[in-house]
């Protein structure tokens, strides 16, 4: 489950992230663990506008339930049907998506306000949140355009964090997604 990164910086960052998540048993507010971890991703790995989108059976949409760095307007606009855009497609396929430059991706819907960071193109990384082979949602972030190696390391970190998020979401029934 826990893989090692070749770079010791990533090892330290991952330890901080996972220790934050491992404190869930001591914390009475699991939602704060989710948002605090998104904040740590932004500060340590420069993975901005972190969002956890979960399936909402009432609206039949994938919606932002937890985030860091998004405006209320962004949260309200970021609703996806299954297979809608890049994010909605992840819910359908269960496959992670790595886009080096969102401005060159025609399938990217831009439901969230995007501003280039330091005039660099924006990259997008999104991974499924799965529990017992059921896809409950999507973990997505934005970052400066990255070299392929950086993108791979960051996506690997997100996959590990998504696994921990899935356990928290399931354990504390934070999603109305049925696992039947």
C-alpha positions as CSV (number, residue, x, y, z in Angstrom):
1,X,0.0,0.0,0.0
2,X,2.7,2.6,0.9
3,X,5.2,3.0,-1.8
4,X,8.5,4.7,-1.4
5,X,9.4,7.8,-3.5
6,X,12.9,8.2,-4.8
7,X,13.1,11.7,-3.4
8,X,13.4,12.1,0.4
9,X,11.4,15.3,0.2
10,X,8.4,13.3,-1.0
11,X,8.9,10.7,1.7
12,X,8.7,13.5,4.4
13,X,5.7,15.2,2.8
14,X,3.9,11.9,2.5
15,X,4.7,11.1,6.2
16,X,3.2,14.4,7.2
17,X,0.0,13.9,5.1
18,X,-0.5,10.3,6.2
19,X,0.2,11.2,9.9
20,X,-2.5,13.9,9.6
21,X,-4.9,11.3,8.2
22,X,-3.9,8.6,10.8
23,X,-5.0,11.0,13.6
24,X,-8.6,10.4,12.5
25,X,-9.3,8.2,15.5
26,X,-8.3,11.0,17.9
27,X,-10.2,13.7,16.0
28,X,-14.0,14.1,16.5
29,X,-14.3,16.0,13.3
30,X,-13.2,13.8,10.3
31,X,-14.2,16.5,7.9
32,X,-11.4,18.7,9.3
33,X,-8.9,15.9,8.5
34,X,-10.0,16.0,4.9
35,X,-9.8,19.7,4.5
36,X,-6.5,20.0,6.5
37,X,-5.0,17.4,4.3
38,X,-6.0,19.3,1.1
39,X,-4.3,22.4,2.7
40,X,-1.1,20.4,3.4
41,X,-1.1,19.2,-0.3
42,X,-1.2,22.9,-1.3
43,X,1.5,24.0,1.1
44,X,4.0,21.1,0.7
45,X,3.5,19.9,-2.8
46,X,2.0,23.0,-4.4
47,X,-1.1,21.1,-5.4
48,X,-3.7,23.9,-5.3
49,X,-7.5,24.1,-5.3
50,X,-7.7,20.6,-3.9
51,X,-11.2,19.2,-3.9
52,X,-13.0,16.1,-3.0
53,X,-16.0,15.5,-5.2
54,X,-18.4,12.8,-4.0
55,X,-21.5,11.3,-5.6
56,X,-24.7,12.9,-4.4
57,X,-27.7,10.5,-4.9
58,X,-30.2,13.3,-4.3
59,X,-28.9,15.3,-7.3
60,X,-27.3,12.5,-9.3
61,X,-24.2,14.6,-9.7
62,X,-20.6,14.5,-8.6
63,X,-20.3,17.6,-6.3
64,X,-17.5,19.2,-4.3
65,X,-18.0,18.2,-0.6
66,X,-14.6,19.3,0.7
67,X,-12.1,21.7,-0.7
68,X,-9.2,24.0,0.0
69,X,-8.7,27.2,-2.1
70,X,-12.0,27.2,-3.9
71,X,-14.5,30.1,-3.8
72,X,-18.2,29.4,-3.0
73,X,-19.0,30.1,-6.7
74,X,-16.4,27.5,-7.8
75,X,-18.0,24.9,-5.4
76,X,-21.5,25.7,-6.7
77,X,-20.4,25.5,-10.3
78,X,-18.4,22.2,-10.0
79,X,-21.2,19.7,-10.5
80,X,-20.7,16.8,-12.9
81,X,-22.8,14.0,-14.3
82,X,-21.3,10.6,-14.8
83,X,-19.1,10.9,-17.9
84,X,-19.3,14.7,-18.0
85,X,-16.0,16.2,-18.8
86,X,-12.7,14.9,-17.5
87,X,-13.9,14.7,-13.8
88,X,-17.2,13.0,-14.5
89,X,-15.4,10.5,-16.7
90,X,-13.2,9.4,-13.8
91,X,-16.3,8.4,-11.8
92,X,-17.3,6.2,-14.8
93,X,-13.9,4.7,-15.6
94,X,-12.0,4.7,-12.3
95,X,-8.9,5.8,-14.1
96,X,-6.7,8.7,-12.9
97,X,-6.2,11.6,-15.2
98,X,-3.1,13.8,-15.6
99,X,-3.3,16.8,-17.9
100,X,-0.1,18.8,-18.4
101,X,-1.8,21.9,-19.8
102,X,-5.5,22.3,-19.2
103,X,-5.7,25.1,-21.9
104,X,-4.8,22.5,-24.5
105,X,-7.3,19.9,-23.4
106,X,-10.6,20.2,-25.2
107,X,-12.4,17.9,-22.8
108,X,-11.6,20.1,-19.8
109,X,-14.8,22.0,-18.9
110,X,-13.3,24.7,-16.7
111,X,-16.2,24.8,-14.2
112,X,-13.7,26.2,-11.7
113,X,-12.0,29.5,-12.1
114,X,-8.5,28.9,-13.3
115,X,-5.7,31.5,-13.1
116,X,-2.2,30.7,-14.4
117,X,0.3,30.5,-11.6
118,X,3.3,32.7,-12.3
119,X,2.2,32.8,-16.0
120,X,2.9,29.0,-16.2
121,X,0.3,26.8,-17.8
122,X,-1.8,24.9,-15.3
123,X,-1.7,21.1,-14.9
124,X,-4.5,19.0,-13.5
125,X,-4.3,15.8,-11.6
126,X,-7.4,13.8,-10.6
127,X,-7.7,10.3,-9.1
128,X,-10.7,8.2,-8.1
129,X,-11.6,7.8,-4.5
130,X,-12.4,4.1,-4.2
131,X,-13.5,1.9,-1.3
132,X,-13.7,-1.9,-1.8
133,X,-13.6,-1.4,-5.6
134,X,-16.5,1.0,-5.6
135,X,-15.8,4.5,-6.9
136,X,-17.2,7.0,-4.5
137,X,-15.7,10.2,-5.9
138,X,-12.7,12.1,-7.2
139,X,-9.8,13.8,-5.6
140,X,-8.6,16.6,-7.9
141,X,-5.9,19.4,-7.8
142,X,-4.3,22.0,-10.0
143,X,-0.6,22.9,-10.1
144,X,2.0,24.6,-12.3
145,X,2.8,22.8,-15.5
146,X,5.1,19.9,-14.4
147,X,7.7,17.7,-15.9
148,X,6.5,14.1,-16.4
149,X,8.5,12.9,-13.4
150,X,7.0,15.5,-11.1
151,X,3.5,14.7,-12.4
152,X,4.0,11.0,-11.7
153,X,5.3,11.6,-8.2
154,X,2.4,13.9,-7.3
155,X,-0.2,11.6,-8.8
156,X,1.3,8.8,-6.8
157,X,1.0,10.8,-3.6
158,X,-2.6,11.7,-4.5
159,X,-3.5,8.0,-5.1
160,X,-2.3,7.2,-1.6
161,X,-4.1,10.1,0.0
162,X,-7.3,9.1,-2.0
163,X,-7.1,5.6,-0.4
164,X,-7.0,7.1,3.0
165,X,-9.8,9.5,2.2
166,X,-11.9,6.6,1.0
167,X,-11.5,4.9,4.4
168,X,-12.5,8.1,6.3
169,X,-15.5,8.8,4.0
170,X,-16.7,5.2,4.4
171,X,-16.0,4.9,8.1
172,X,-17.8,8.1,9.0
173,X,-20.6,7.8,6.3
174,X,-19.6,11.1,4.8
175,X,-21.1,10.1,1.4
176,X,-24.5,8.8,0.6
177,X,-23.1,6.5,-2.0
178,X,-24.3,3.0,-1.5
179,X,-21.8,0.2,-1.5
180,X,-24.3,-2.5,-2.1
